[in-house]
Amino acid sequence: MKLIQKIKEATRPFLITGPCSAESPEQVMSVSKEIAKNGNAHVLRAGIWKPRTRPDSFEGMGNVALPWLVEAGKETGLPVTTEIANRQHAELALKAGVDILWIGARTTVNPFAIQEIADFLKGVDIPVMVKNPVNPDLELWIGAFERLEKAGIKELVAIHRGFSVYKHPKYRNVPTWELPIALRERLPDLPIICDPSHITGRRDLLLEVSQKAMDLNFDGLMIETHPDPDKAWSDSAQQVTPTELKSIIDHLVLRSKDISTSIISELEELRTKIGDLDDKLFDILSARMLMSEEVGQLKKAHNITILQQNHWSNIIKSRLSQSENYKISEQFIRQIMDAIHQESIRHQTKIMNK
């Protein structure tokens, strides 16, 4: 199938949906029919093999569930996709008639596993979607696409599902939006699907994250749907009913990526002003680093360590306390100050350790 063409031609968002796990023929068929009835889905999904963090938890029904998903696709007229983690999964999915394969985050992180799948798929004309690795590593993500592309896979799609952190107060997997934005910069023709279910881990945040993905001009969404989410055998907190899914899609504000000719001149004027301010920012940063080198000379002359922790802690505390006055978030201030500090250390190191 021509997946990329379908994504480009579809009304945004291109929607991939279905249960986290295929639990029974009845469950897969019933939710698929409801999804099809709503008319906003483009691809059915269901987990057949579930890579779980710890053993003795539900790890999917396995091979027996493949016909359930394929039959649901035939019944609804929708193409179907499932996650594969190795060559055997790929072989079984192809034999069963799965239309699209997707590679999960835990597999993307392992180049050996990706290469094994790529070698098996040589000469096979099938679309493959690749989720980002669990850790925020852009090169690892790009490397997976390169391995598949070298194997002759032409239909490639990225899925952004966030990145693993320890006990984040809001997200199951932090979105770190700059990573998919950087991916698009490097691979501009690669479609990107957002997976709000795995980013949020909770259904009440699905609309918020879906809207952010649409505002960042993502091509589509992958959202898990279950006939009775609270009784789902896996990831119950992040699944919604088909009716709830329809409400989420209906509430999305879809903005045009094209700029109207009526505002081009006004927009360019604002962009020029921003560019001028950026020039001044970098001039100031350059001057600041020259000053850091003078500090390095003084520390070298008196044999003082580069890092002065108390001084640095006081600076950070002072800047963060002024976030409201700056009208800038504390998180952004912290990121900027950390970057400036690291560059200052680099300049001082250059002076002190010639």
GUTORLUM-536685 format. One record per residue: x, y, z of N, C-alpha, C in turn. Coordinates in steps of 0.1 Angstrom, whole numbers, plus 5000, padded with zeros to 4 digits. Atoms other than C-alpha are relative to their C-alpha. Layout:
<recs>
XYZXYZXYZ ...
</recs>
This chain:
<recs>
500849885000500050005000500950125000 499349875001501150364994499750085012 500349944988501150475030500350155000 499649864999502950805026499150094991 501049935009500650904997498750025008 501249994993497650825019500150105011 499849904989499051035048499950144994 499949865007499651335024498650044995 501349975006496151305009498950015010 501050014990494251245041499850145007 500349884992492551525061500749985013 499350024988494751585091499050005012 498850094998495151415115499849874993 500050145004495951085098499949925013 500350064987494550865126500249854999 499750144998495950525136499449965014 500650034987493850365164499549865001 500450144997492750045181500549975014 499750034986493349865213501549995002 498650024996496749855231500349864997 499850145002496449475231498849944994 501150085005494349235211499749895011 500350094989492549045239499149884996 500950105004489948845221499550034986 500649975013488348815186498950105001 501149914999485248985199500450145004 499649864996487049275215500650074988 499449945012489149345184498950044990 501049975011486149325160499050115005 501049904996483749525182500650145000 499449874999486149815188500350054986 499649965014487249815151498750044993 501349965007483549835139499650145005 500449874995482950125162500950114995 499049915006486150295150499650044986 500449985014485050245114498750094999 501349925001481550385121500250145002 499749864998483050705134500550074988 499549955013484750755100501250095001 498949924999487750935113501449935000 498750084999490350655114500549964986 499450045013492750555086500749875001 499350134998494550255101499649945013 500350074988493649995127501349955006 498850054993496249905153499649905011 500150084988496549635180501349935003 498850064996499349495200499849855000 500150145000499949125193501149945010 499050044990503249085212500350135008 499949884992503649325241501349995008 498750004993507249405253499750065014 500249954987506749445291501350025008 498849974992509149585316500449885009 499750114991508849295340499249874995 500650125003507948925335498749985008 501250044993504648765346498950114999 501049915004502649065332499449964987 500650045013500349035302500950054988 499149975010502649015272499449984986 500750015013500048995244499649854998 500550135003498148695230500949934991 499150075009500848625205499449974986 500450035013500448465171498549974998 501450045002496948345177499150124997 500849885001495748705177500150074986 499849945013497048795142498850004991 501250015008494048665124498850095004 501149914995491748865147500150144994 499849865005493349195136499850004985 500150005015493549105099498549994996 501550015003489848995099499350135003 500749884997488849315115500350114989 499649915011490749505088499149974988 500850045012488849315061498650045002 501449974997485549365078499750154999 500249864999486049745082500550074987 499349945011488049805050501150095003 498949924995490849965070501349915000 498750074999494549865067500349985015 499750034986496049715099501550005002 498650004996499349745117500249955014 499650054986501049585147501550025002 498649984997504349615165500849874999 499150115001507249385157501350035007 498849974992510349345178501249924995 498950085005512349085158499649944987 500250065013512648885126498849915000 501150104999510148615137498750085000 501249925000507448875145499750054985 500149955014508049035110499549894991 500450115009507748695093498549965002 501350044997504548605111499050104996 500949895004502948945105499850004985 500150005015503648925068499249884995 500850125004502248575065498550015003 501349984996499148675083499250114992 500649905009498548965059499950145007 499949874995499349265081500550104990 499649915011499549575059501150095003 498949914996501949795079500749955013 499350044988504649705104500450135008 499449904992505749925133501049955009 498950044991508949905153499950085013 500149934987508649995190501250065005 498949934994510850215211501049915006 499050094994512449925229500949934990 499250065011513549785196500950104993 499249905007514650105180501350035007 498849974992517150145208501249904997 499150115002518949825196500449994985 499750005014520749865162500149854995 499950135004521349485161498649944996 501450045003517549425163499550064987 500549935012516849685137500649944987 499350065012519449535113499449864997 500650145002517949185118498750024992 501349985007514549315108500250054986 499749945013515949525079500549894990 499550115009517849215065498949914996 501150095004514649005066499150074990 500949935008512649275049500550044986 499549975013514949315019499249944989 500950055011512849284988498650005003 501450004996509649325007499450144998 500649875002507349604997498950025010 501049974989505649705030500550125007 499749884992505450035049500549965014 499550024986507350045082500050135008 500049884991506750295110501049975012 499050014989509550355136499850095011 500149914988508950485171501450045004 498749954995511650695187500649905010 499450094990514150505209499550065014 500549964987513250515246500850125006 499249894995516150755253500150114989 500049895010516351105235501350004992 498850015008518951005209499650014986 500549985014518251155175500849924990 499250085009521150975158499549864999 500550144999519850635170498749994992 501350005007516350715156500350014985 499649985015517850835122500649874995 499350125005520050525121499149894997 501050115003517050295122499450024987 500549975013515550475092501049964989 499050035010518850445074500249854997 499950145002519150075080498949944992 501250055007515650015067500050054986 499949945014516250245037501049924992 499050085007519350055028499549864996 500650135003517349735029498950014989 501049985011515049885002498650045004 501349964995512149995024499850144996 500249865005510750305007499050075008 501149944993507650365028500350015015 499549994986509050495061499250125007 500749904992507150685088500550005014 499549994986508250815122498850015010 501049984989506250785154500750055012 499549944988506951015183499249965012 500750054988506050855216500650055013 499449954988508151055240501249915005 498750064996511250955260499949975015 500150054987511650765292500750095010 499449934989512250945325499649935013 500450064987512050855362499050095007 501049944992508850955379499750154996 500449865004507851265358498750035006 501349974994505051455375498850014991 501249995009502951485344500049894989 500050095012504051255315500549865004 499450145000504650885312501350004993 498749985007507250965286500050154995 499949865002508351325283500150034984 500149985015507551465247501350054994 498749945005510851665244499850034985 500449965014509351825212501250044991 498949955009512751955200500649884993 499450115008513751595190499249974987 500750025013510951535164500250124991 499849885008511451895153501449994993 498750025006515151815147500049894990 500250115010514151495130499550054987 500649955013512051685105501050094993 498949925007514951925099500949924993 499150095006517151635091499449924988 500750085009514551435072498750064996 501249925003512051685058498949934994 501150075007510051445037499449885008 500550124992509551185065498750045008 501249974992505951185078500249975015 499850024986505751215116498649985006 501350034992502851055137500350025015 499849984986502451155173499249895008 500750104992501550885199499750065014 500349944987499851085227499749905011 500350104990498750765245501349975008 498850034993502350675254500750125006 499549884994503451025260499450035013 500749964988500751095285499849895010 500350114991499950755300498750025007 501349974993496550905310499150074990 500949955011493550985289499650145001 500549864998492751325304501050104993 499049925006495951465287500149984985 499950045014495351315252499750124991 500349895009493651625237501150115001 498949904998496351865251501249964991 498850045007499151665236499749984985 500450015014497251595203500050134994 500149865005496651965199501450054998 498649965001500352035205500649944987 499550065012501251785178499550064987 500649945012498851935153500650144998 499449875001500252285161501450004995 498650025004503752155154500049944986 500150055014502452035120500449854998 499950145002502651665127499049954990 500950055010500951455101498849925006 501150084995498851235123500249965015 500050044986498151065157499849855000 500350144996498250715171499450005014 500750004987495750685199499349865003 500550134996494850365218498550015004 501450004998491150275218499549865005 500550134994489250005238498550015003 501550004997485549915242499750035014 500249974985485949935280501450025006 498649974996489250105288500449965014 499650034986489150055326500249855002 499850154999489049675320501049954991 499050055009491849665295501149925007 498950094994494549405301501350075000 498749935000497349655294499750154998 500149855002497750035297498650055001 501449965000494150085308499850165002 500249864996494750445321500150094987 499849925012495750575286499149974989 500950035011493050425265498650075001 501449945000489650575255499149924991 501050075008486450445240500050074986 500149935013485850515203499250135000 500849884999483250775213500850115006 499149904994485750955235501150044990 499149975011488250935206499550104990 500649915009485851095183499950155006 500149864994485351385208501350075000 498749945000489051435210500350064986 499749965014489451455172499150124996 500949895004486351685169500450135007 499649884993487851925195501350064996 498749955005491151965177499850124991 500049885009491852305162501149984990 499150035011493452235128500450134993 499549885006495552525116500849984987 499350015013496952585081501550015002 498549985000500652535076500550104990 499649905011500552775046499750145005 500249864996500853145052499250084990 500949915009498153375037500850114995 499249885006499553635013499650135007 500549884994497553895032500950045013 499249974988499853865063501549984998 498650025002503153785047500950125003 499149894998504554135048500050035015 500049974985503454185085500849895007 499250114994504953845094501550024998 498649985003508153925077500650115008 499549894992508454255095500349965014 499850054986508054085129501249905000 498950095000510553815119501350084998 498849925001513054085109500450065013 499849944987512654245143500649895009 499550114992513153905160501549974996 498750035005516253845138501050115006 499249894995517654185149500349985015 499850034986517154095186500949885002 499150124999518853755180501450044997 498649955003521853935165500650065013 499649934987522054145197500349905011 499850114990521653835219501449944998 498750075002524653665202501250095002 498949904998526753985203500350005015 499950004985526053995241500749875005 499450134996526853625245501549994997 498650005004530053665226500950095009 499249914991531153955248500149945014 500050074987530153755279501149895000 499050115000532453465268501450065001 498749944999535353705264500350045014 499949974986534653815299500449885008 499750124993534653455310501549964999 498650035002538153415295500950095009 499249924991539353705316499949945014 500250074987537853525347501049885000 499150125001539853215335501450045002 498649964998543053415334500350035014 499849964986542553545369500049875009 500150124993541653195382501449924998 498850075003544753055365501250065008 499049934993546953315380500149975015 500150034986545753235415499749855003 500250154998545352855410498749975006 501350024995541652855416499249914991 500850095009539252585403499050084992 501049935009536952675374498650015007 501350004994533752565391500050055014 500249944987532752775421498549975003 501450054999529652585432499150105007 500849914992528352835458499650124991 500349885008528653125434499049964989 500950045011526952935406498549975005 501350034994524052815429499350135003 500649874997523453175440499550074987 500449945013523353295403498749934996 501250075005520753025394498850045009 501149974991518653095425499550144997 500449865003518653475416499250014987 500750005013517653415380498749945000 501350075000514953165387499050095008 500949924992513453405413499450114992 500549895008512953665386499249954987 500750065012511153435361498750084996 501349935003507853625365500350144994 499749865006509553965358500549984986 499550035013511253815328498949964990 501150075007507953655317500549884992 499450125006509953345309499949895011 500150114991509453005324501349965007 498850044993511752875351500849894993 499350105007512552575330500950054989 499249945010513652785301501250085005 498949934994515753005323501149905004 499050104995517452695338500849954988 499450065012518152555303501050104994 499149905005519652885291501250025009 498949974991521752945322501049885000 499150125001523052585321500950004987 499250005013524052625284501150115001 499049894998525752965292501249955009 499050054991527552805321501049904994 499150105006528852515302500950064989 499149935010530152745274501050085007 499049924992531752965300501149915005 499050104995533452655315501049964989 499150045012534752565280501050104997 499149895003536252905275501150015011 499049994989537852905309501049895000 499150125001539252555304501050024989 499149985011540752665271501250105005 499049914995542552945290500949945011 499250054988543652755321500849874997 499350125004544752435303500650004986 499449995014546552555272501149894999 
</recs>
